[in-house]
């Protein structure tokens, strides 16, 4: 256990590689989120929703420390006796603070969903998060992030669902350029 704590501490606190967050740099990444959502379904009941989320993204630093990009995500959702899948795409902004290790992120995703393999619907999510870029070398990061999202799903038939989610994401990033 002591070795694990030492390795994690070295990654988080001891990373000295400087970030490649200069204008003209490209960032590519992939991540995952295990989350829990609480929201209202049918406007009458309180239902718990669990979800698993995977995403890939690409961004470009338009100025030093500010990246604008596109995010493609897939999620699997389970609420009560209903399960569904969602595929969405949307823009994101990421800004790095404090020597390019801490960052804030804002994103919006729209997509389509299937529920119990039959009905289709549309989805939307607005998310905001803060994270830390643990630089493993000059180009590769591990990026834990706390994220809050406001979600909405509108099936073609039936009532819509809206709620919020709080989750911990783990992302991996590759930075190329200049």
Helices and strands as residue ranges (DSSP letters): H 2-13, E 26-41, E 45-63, E 66-79, E 82-97, E 102-115, E 119-135, E 140-155, E 161-176
